[in-house]
Amino acid sequence: MTAIRHFQPQDWASLWPLLRSTFATGDTYAYAPDAPEAAIHAAWVEQPLATYVACADDGTLLGSYTLKPNQPGLGGHVCNCGYVVAPAARGRGLASAMCEHSQAEARRLGFRAMQFNLVVSTNEGAVRLWQKLGFRIVGTLPGAFQHQRHGDVDAYVMFKPLKG
Ligand SMILES: CC(C)(COP(=O)(O)OP(=O)(O)OC[C@H]1O[C@@H](n2cnc3c(N)ncnc32)[C@H](O)[C@@H]1OP(=O)(O)O)[C@@H](O)C(=O)NCCC(=O)NCCS
């Protein structure tokens, strides 16, 4: 069983190594691969409207996601989320569960749509996963991501309206 709950400050000791190793490979997120801890704490915990963690029964942190408005003011009804799952916990539906959870939370908070701004085209598993969950590729940003192994690659904007 996995429980998804709000982030608490004591989660950071487990969350930071997961985020650091995820971003260090430079193939899924735009954060600098060597971004300092304070910058990632600001981006993942301080700036979002809410941050969540997914934990195993024994409390082990397995994943996390953030939720925030994608734009201020008149674009503020569309939210944006980012997800990470620990390598050892991948392929078991955790990202799917967190994405479903995030859509429910977003609706509860009054958002009417969800947008992913920079889904790296070579992150094929993630692209397929979001499509399976109802997100559509609404645009391709040519060469918009500096992939650390493949060079500049396309990135997708993905969008899903959130119904009632
Ligand atoms: C992308 C990520 C969040 C998926 O997490 P996950 O818990 O393994 O995903 P799930 O188990 O819910 O879903 C797996 C499904 O997604 C697809 N998938 C996800 N990652 C995949 C991969 N590396 N290779 C192939 N397929 C993959 C599969 O289609 C699979 O579908 P299935 O259930 O029909 O087999 C995880 O691999 C991760 O944290 N990656 C690094 C960070 C990242 O890329 N975040 C997303 C940025 S847009």
The ligand as an SDF file (V2000), in Angstrom:
LIG
                    3D

 48 50  0  0  0  0  0  0  0  0999 V2000
    8.0360    9.0380  -15.4250 C   0  0  0  0  0  0  0  0  0  0  0  0
    7.8550    8.4510  -14.0130 C   0  0  0  0  0  0  0  0  0  0  0  0
    7.2820    9.5430  -13.0800 C   0  0  0  0  0  0  0  0  0  0  0  0
    6.8920    7.2600  -14.1210 C   0  0  0  0  0  0  0  0  0  0  0  0
    6.7010    6.7160  -12.8360 O   0  0  0  0  0  0  0  0  0  0  0  0
    6.1360    5.2140  -12.6220 P   0  0  0  0  0  0  0  0  0  0  0  0
    5.6380    5.1370  -11.2190 O   0  0  0  0  0  0  0  0  0  0  0  0
    7.1450    4.2310  -13.0530 O   0  0  0  0  0  0  0  0  0  0  0  0
    4.9210    5.1700  -13.6520 O   0  0  0  0  0  0  0  0  0  0  0  0
    3.7150    4.1570  -13.5790 P   0  0  0  0  0  0  0  0  0  0  0  0
    4.2010    2.8620  -12.9820 O   0  0  0  0  0  0  0  0  0  0  0  0
    2.5330    4.8260  -12.9810 O   0  0  0  0  0  0  0  0  0  0  0  0
    3.3640    4.0000  -15.0820 O   0  0  0  0  0  0  0  0  0  0  0  0
    4.1140    3.1730  -15.8770 C   0  0  0  0  0  0  0  0  0  0  0  0
    3.5250    3.3900  -17.2240 C   0  0  0  0  0  0  0  0  0  0  0  0
    4.1580    4.5100  -17.7930 O   0  0  0  0  0  0  0  0  0  0  0  0
    4.9480    4.1030  -18.8640 C   0  0  0  0  0  0  0  0  0  0  0  0
    6.3080    4.2480  -18.4230 N   0  0  0  0  0  0  0  0  0  0  0  0
    6.7130    5.0240  -17.3990 C   0  0  0  0  0  0  0  0  0  0  0  0
    8.0390    5.0550  -17.3300 N   0  0  0  0  0  0  0  0  0  0  0  0
    8.4870    4.2710  -18.3260 C   0  0  0  0  0  0  0  0  0  0  0  0
    9.7640    3.9190  -18.7770 C   0  0  0  0  0  0  0  0  0  0  0  0
   10.8820    4.3620  -18.1810 N   0  0  0  0  0  0  0  0  0  0  0  0
    9.8610    3.1130  -19.8460 N   0  0  0  0  0  0  0  0  0  0  0  0
    8.7450    2.6750  -20.4460 C   0  0  0  0  0  0  0  0  0  0  0  0
    7.5110    2.9860  -20.0610 N   0  0  0  0  0  0  0  0  0  0  0  0
    7.3870    3.7720  -19.0130 C   0  0  0  0  0  0  0  0  0  0  0  0
    4.5270    2.7760  -19.2470 C   0  0  0  0  0  0  0  0  0  0  0  0
    3.7420    3.0030  -20.3960 O   0  0  0  0  0  0  0  0  0  0  0  0
    3.7010    2.2550  -18.1180 C   0  0  0  0  0  0  0  0  0  0  0  0
    2.4700    1.9340  -18.6360 O   0  0  0  0  0  0  0  0  0  0  0  0
    1.8060    0.4980  -18.3530 P   0  0  0  0  0  0  0  0  0  0  0  0
    1.2050    0.6370  -16.9760 O   0  0  0  0  0  0  0  0  0  0  0  0
    0.8020    0.3920  -19.4350 O   0  0  0  0  0  0  0  0  0  0  0  0
    2.9340   -0.4870  -18.4190 O   0  0  0  0  0  0  0  0  0  0  0  0
    9.2100    7.9220  -13.4310 C   0  0  0  0  0  0  0  0  0  0  0  0
    9.8100    7.0730  -14.3940 O   0  0  0  0  0  0  0  0  0  0  0  0
   10.1780    9.0300  -13.0500 C   0  0  0  0  0  0  0  0  0  0  0  0
   10.1740    9.5270  -11.9060 O   0  0  0  0  0  0  0  0  0  0  0  0
   11.0470    9.4350  -14.0020 N   0  0  0  0  0  0  0  0  0  0  0  0
   12.0080   10.5120  -13.7690 C   0  0  0  0  0  0  0  0  0  0  0  0
   11.3070   11.8720  -13.6380 C   0  0  0  0  0  0  0  0  0  0  0  0
   10.3090   12.1200  -14.7800 C   0  0  0  0  0  0  0  0  0  0  0  0
   10.5710   11.7940  -15.9250 O   0  0  0  0  0  0  0  0  0  0  0  0
    9.1600   12.7450  -14.4310 N   0  0  0  0  0  0  0  0  0  0  0  0
    8.1380   13.0930  -15.4180 C   0  0  0  0  0  0  0  0  0  0  0  0
    8.5140   14.3280  -16.1310 C   0  0  0  0  0  0  0  0  0  0  0  0
    7.3130   14.7430  -17.3660 S   0  0  0  0  0  0  0  0  0  0  0  0
  1  2  1  0
  2  3  1  0
  2  4  1  0
  2 36  1  0
  4  5  1  0
  5  6  1  0
  6  7  2  0
  6  8  1  0
  6  9  1  0
  9 10  1  0
 10 11  2  0
 10 12  1  0
 10 13  1  0
 13 14  1  0
 14 15  1  0
 15 16  1  0
 15 30  1  0
 16 17  1  0
 17 18  1  0
 17 28  1  0
 18 19  1  0
 18 27  1  0
 19 20  2  0
 20 21  1  0
 21 22  1  0
 21 27  2  0
 22 23  1  0
 22 24  2  0
 24 25  1  0
 25 26  2  0
 26 27  1  0
 28 29  1  0
 28 30  1  0
 30 31  1  0
 31 32  1  0
 32 33  2  0
 32 34  1  0
 32 35  1  0
 36 37  1  0
 36 38  1  0
 38 39  2  0
 38 40  1  0
 40 41  1  0
 41 42  1  0
 42 43  1  0
 43 44  2  0
 43 45  1  0
 45 46  1  0
 46 47  1  0
 47 48  1  0
M  END
$$$$
